[in-house]
Amino acid sequence: MSRDSYTSLASVYDRLNSEVDYAAIADHIERQFHFMTSPPVSLLDLACGTGSLTVELARRGYDLIGVDLSEDMLAEARRKCDVVRCAHDILLIRQNMVDLELYGTVDAIVCCLDSLNYLTRDGELRRTLSHVHNYLNPNGLFIFDVNTPYKFRQVYGNNSYILEDDGILCAWQNCYNEKSRICDFYLSIFRECEDGRWERSDECQRERCYSLATLKRMLADTGFELLAVCDGWSENEPNEESERWCVTARRAEHDFAKGEIMRAESGDMRVESGEWNMTSPKAKS
């Protein structure tokens, strides 16, 4: 399923994910800006969801564009953007990141909360990275995170979970296929009505597990220089039990092959072993 399957979840997403610290994510993003020769002005929040990170970065003075495929998630983001007071107006665009098209380039692009894992079909990751490269200014940064193989195997696996808040309950069943590296999430959302009844809606989502070797190869193939791989939003190096890799890459100075976006259709399914135990640059202090 594509990321536009957030129809049932959009209105309750923030309440069911209240533990996400968007200020900490923004802090991590800003720490990566030391890799740039000058502070960025314009940022793109790719797969911005309900806009919580978009708004957090806008409050810090950056000129923000938010892109997401889900119309329902963007509606939530619009409500937040309409009430926040920022130095710049926030532009929200409904697009699939695989077909990203902007009016111009930006200084940095962020893509957080495992949004790239939603690229499950062969060629989608390479094509998206090619577009990201195309819309970055020279030496611009791409900062993103992905769920790790450890998380897919040990946390998701075939486990089930319950998420709840006042008047809301989400029953979440996972089904991970090690061979295909695809994890299906079967979600049942229950909402309490004013008359005491409960309404149920069901949704299926899908993510793909990428090895660190695959990410490194894809970044190199699409014209990026890898700068840092961190354990979550910390500055620590990843380990065997890291659940999230946060990656910082820079658009390389050399010209990128013009035909790369077309060649991206050829796929990216090669799987490597030793996902985490590789030499990975550590962010400078």
N, C-alpha and C positions, 0 to 999 in steps of 0.2 A: 504493500500500500504506500502511496505517496504521502508527503507531509500535509497535503490538503485534507487529510482525513480527520482533522481536529474539530469536526463539526460539533460533536457532543461535548468535548472537553473544553472548548474555548472559554465558555462563560464561567467555568469552575477551575480552570487551570491554575490560576494564581493562588486560590485557596488550598488546593491540593498540593501545591509546591511552595508553601510558605517558608520552607527552610532554606530556599535558595537565597544566597547573600549576593545580591547584584552589586552592592557597593564593593565587596571583595573582588568580584570579577572585574569591575571597572578599575580597581586599584592594580590588579595584575596587568590589565591591558596598558594602563599608563606607565607601568614599570618597563614595559617592552619598548616604549618610545625612545629610550636612551640609545637604541640601535639606529635612530634616525639622525640626520645631520641638523635638522631643525624641527621644532614641535609641529605636529600635524594640525591642520585646521579642519579639513573635511573628512568625515568618517562614513562608511557604509556598514550598517548592521544587517548582515545577510541572514535570512531566516529569523527575523526579529521577533516573531511570535506575538505576544501581547504587549510588547514594547517596553517592558520594565528596564532592560539594559539600555535600550535606545534613549529613554528618558533620563536615566542616570548619567549617561555620557553627555547628553545635551545640557543637563544642569551644570556640567563642568566646563561649559563654554564651547564645545565642539559643534560644528555644523553637521547635522545628522540626516542621513537617508536611511529609512527602514524598508527592507524588502521581505515579503513573505508570500507563500503560495496560498495560505488559508485565508479566505475572505472573512471568516468568523474571528480568527485570531487578530487580523488587522482591524476589525471593528472594535475589539477591546483596546488595541493599541491607540486607535484614533481617540477614544474617550480619554485615555491618559494624556495624550499629547495636547488635547484641547484645553486641559486645565493647568498644565505645567507652564511656568514662566521661564523662558530660556532666551539666550541672546539671539538665537536663530530659530526660524520656523522649522519644524520637522516635516520632511517630505516622506510620505508612506506610499509604497508602490506594490501592487499585487503582481508578482512574477514568480515563475519557477527558476530557481538558481541555475538549473541546467541550461536555461535559455536567457541568462542575465543580459540585460541591455539597458545601459544608462545613457544620459545625454552628454556626460563628460566623465572625467577621471576624478579619483579621490586620493587622499594621502594615505589612508589605511582602511582596511576592510577587516571586520571581525565577524566570526561565525561561531556562536557559542551553544552550549547545552546539547552537545552531540548531534547537531543538525546535519553534519556531513554523513553521519551514519545512516541517515534516511536515503542516501543515494545507493540504491540496492541493485540497480541494473548495470550490466557491463558497459563501460564507457562513460557513465554519468559523472564519476568523480573526476576523471581526466578532463572531461568537457567543462565542468564547473571550474576547475582550477585554471583552465585556459581563459575562461571569461574573467575570472578574478584578476589574472595577470594583465589582461587587456585593459581593465578599467582602473588599474593602479597607476599613480604617477611614478616616474622613475625612482627607484629605491624605496618605493612604498612598501608597507608591511601588510602581511596577511596573518592575522592572529586567530587561531581556531582551537577547538578541543574536540576530542572523540572519546567514546567509550572504548576501553581496552579489551583485549581478548580475555584477560582475567575476569573482568566484569561480566562479559557475555557467558563465560563458562560457569563461574562460581556464584555470581549474584543473580543474573537472569536465569540461565539454564532452563530447567522446566519447573521453576519455582512459582509460587503464587503469593500475592501480597494483598493487603487491604489498606487503602488510603481513606481517611475520613476527616471531615470537619462538620461543624454544626449544620445539620440538614442535608449533608452530602456524604455518600459512600461510594468508593470506586473499588470494585473487585478486579484484580489484575492477574491474569494467568500468562506465563511465558512459555514459549516453545522454541528452543534453540537447536538448530541443525548444525552439527560440527562440520559436516562435509561441505555444505553449501555456505556456511558461515552466515546464515540468515536466522534472525530471531523474530518470531511473530508475537505480538502482544495483543491479547484478547481482553478488552476492557468492557466492563458493565458498570454504568454510572447510574446511581439511584439518587433522586432528588425528592426532598420532602415538600409536599404542596401545602398551601395555607389551610386546607381542610383536613390535613393529617394524612392524606394518601401519599404514596410514594410512586414516582414515575421512574421508569427504567429506560435507558438508551444504551445501545451496544456499539462498539467501535473496534476496528482492528487496525493496528499499526505494524510497521515492519522496519527493522534496522539491519544493517550489514556490518559485520566485524571486519576491520582492516588491521593488518599487521603494521608495525612501525616500519618494517622494510618496504612494504607497499607504499606507505605514505611518503617515505623518503624518495623512492623511485619516481612516484608521480610528481612530486614537487620539482625534482631535478628535470624531469622530462618536459615540464610545462614552464620552465624558465625561472624557477625560484632557487634562492640560496637559503638553506636551512640554518637558522640562527640559534634556536633553543627548543628543547623539549623538557617540559616540567611535569612534576607529579601534581596533577590538579592545578589549582590557582596559586600554588606555593612557588618558591624559587628552588625547590629541591629536585634532584634528578629522579626519574621514575625508577620503580623497583618492581619485583615480581608480583606484588599485590596492589599496584596502582590501579585504580578504577577509572581514571581519566587522564589522558595525555593532553597537555596544553602546548600547542606548537606555535612558534613564531618563525615566519619565513619572510624573506625580502625579495622583491622583484629584482632579478639580476640585471646588471647594467647592459649586458649584451642583448642584441635584438633577438626576439623570440621568433621562431619559424612561423611564417604566416599561415602555413597549412596545418598547424597543430590542431586547431579546433575541429577541422574535418577529420583528421586522423584519430581524434579522440573517440570516434565511433567504433574503433576496432576493439575496444574492451580493456579491462584491467583486472582480470580474475586471478592472475598468478598469485599463489599464496606462498609465503616464505615462513620458515620456522624461526624460532628464537626471537619472538616479537619484541621483547623489551630489552634483552641483553645485548645491546649493540652500543657502539660508541655514539653518543648523542651529545651535541654541544650543550653546555649549561649557560644559562643567562648570566651575564656579568653582574657583579654586585655594584 
